[in-house]
Amino acid sequence: MPQVMEFKLPDLGEGLTEAEIVRWLVAVGDVVAIDQPVVEVETAKAMVEVPCPYGGVVTARFGEEGQELPVGAPLITVAVGAAAGAETEPDAAPSGAGTSRFSASESSGSESSGSGNVLVGYGTDHSRQARRRRVRPATAEAAAPAPVRSPAPAAAAPVAVPVGVSTGPVAVISPIVRKLARDHGVDLRALRGSGREGLILRADVEAALRAPAAAVTGAAGAAGAAGAAGAAGAAPAAVRAVQGERVPLKGLRGVVAEKLSRSRREIPDATCWVDADATELMASRTAMNAAGGPKVSVLALLARICTAALAKYPELNSTVDLPAGEIVRLPAVHLGFAAQTERGLMVPVVRDAQGRSAEALSAEFARLTELARAGKLAPSDLTGGTFTLNNYGVFGVDGSTPIINHPEAAMLGVGRIIPKPWVHGGELAVRQVVQLSLTFDHRVCDGGTAGGFLRYVADCVESPAVLLRSL
């Protein structure tokens, strides 16, 4: 007799607590193999495919595409040991409904029933001993819609239910949806869910906040009007007063907003900048690429200059440990660089950049940029940076005062390289000029150190031969 195993959204690492379902890769009734990807999710840091540690027949899916689920929420149930079509009734178990002939088990009965893999490339977790759980025939309660699986919401002040509004179970799976409704005083019983089987999604709550009257499901006539008034009255005054398009501050945009806000709150930053004649640097790059072999990018040359400058001024490759009251100077340079993608601005990290040549740096930049634009960066590719190189010149601008990528201590900004009048050899000439800006944490060093770092970078840009002294 097959056992129905419940697979929950695993801990994706890097402090992530939730993920948004982008695309289901399996349907109810499909046969899946152990470690086969079953859903594509988008976290605040990357797009990843989640493999299922069980093999068998999919009996239920939980969550709709576009819905956010917290770590630990059910994803799918799988009848382990069942053949396709055997011992299952896929037509009776629509996506998200959770209908099954057997109750879901939270963990495998033995190591052989599942791989334990939680994410492609992350390996099997043997840190926790597997527990055997007894499988019982499904009862009416076990076969009820998915909302009965959700933990009960925290105690809150009672909300009056409008006339004609259902007082039965609320069709909500996600605790995030419950919390959003609770925080804004929205009565979930007054909403009609847009998900399968009337499931209430986060979008339904957000729609109620934008236009409460349109989301109420009260009876027609006076009862319906009373329901609309009840929902409208529950929405905060500030929400009702502000008109315009509302874009949820979540996912990558939400993480960026939080990180930049934290940087501004915690880091007393300062910025210095200088114009540099990049004519010799561009000529050197042309000569390198003409010699054959893999092409070297301008970004790679600037990165090589940065690593040499950080070796001379290690104060800028550091972080501040506030609880300990210490500045931690870091031994390796993990160089972040800004990459614009369809998902927004991302900062992949090149590990141990101080030990890479300009050619190796160029190849790694190209590899990570391609992964970023394809949405295939792993969370580990976007964390752990110690210094950031921001080439905003690709946007056609000359200068900027960037916000430091917390918890780093500095960021070098590079503007566009364009022909400008420049005094060269005592005479006015047209040269390739670039503006360099350094934003730094004033706690880790004074202006003299920051100025010395920036001047060294500018000197290497103007005369690449200076860099040879540190190679």
Secondary structure as UniProt FT lines:
FT   STRAND          3..8
FT   TURN            14..15
FT   STRAND          18..24
FT   TURN            28..29
FT   STRAND          31..32
FT   TURN            34..35
FT   STRAND          36..42
FT   STRAND          47..52
FT   STRAND          56..61
FT   TURN            65..66
FT   STRAND          68..70
FT   TURN            71..72
FT   STRAND          74..80
FT   TURN            84..85
FT   HELIX           90..92
FT   TURN            95..97
FT   HELIX           111..113
FT   TURN            120..122
FT   TURN            140..143
FT   HELIX           146..149
FT   TURN            163..164
FT   HELIX           175..183
FT   TURN            184..185
FT   HELIX           188..190
FT   HELIX           196..198
FT   HELIX           202..210
FT   HELIX           212..215
FT   TURN            220..221
FT   HELIX           222..234
FT   HELIX           237..241
FT   HELIX           251..266
FT   STRAND          269..277
FT   HELIX           279..290
FT   HELIX           298..312
FT   HELIX           314..316
FT   STRAND          318..321
FT   TURN            322..325
FT   STRAND          326..329
FT   STRAND          335..337
FT   STRAND          339..341
FT   TURN            342..343
FT   STRAND          344..346
FT   STRAND          349..350
FT   TURN            351..352
FT   HELIX           353..355
FT   HELIX           358..374
FT   HELIX           379..382
FT   STRAND          387..390
FT   HELIX           392..395
FT   TURN            406..407
FT   STRAND          410..414
FT   STRAND          418..424
FT   TURN            425..426
FT   STRAND          427..441
FT   TURN            442..444
FT   HELIX           447..462
FT   HELIX           464..470
//
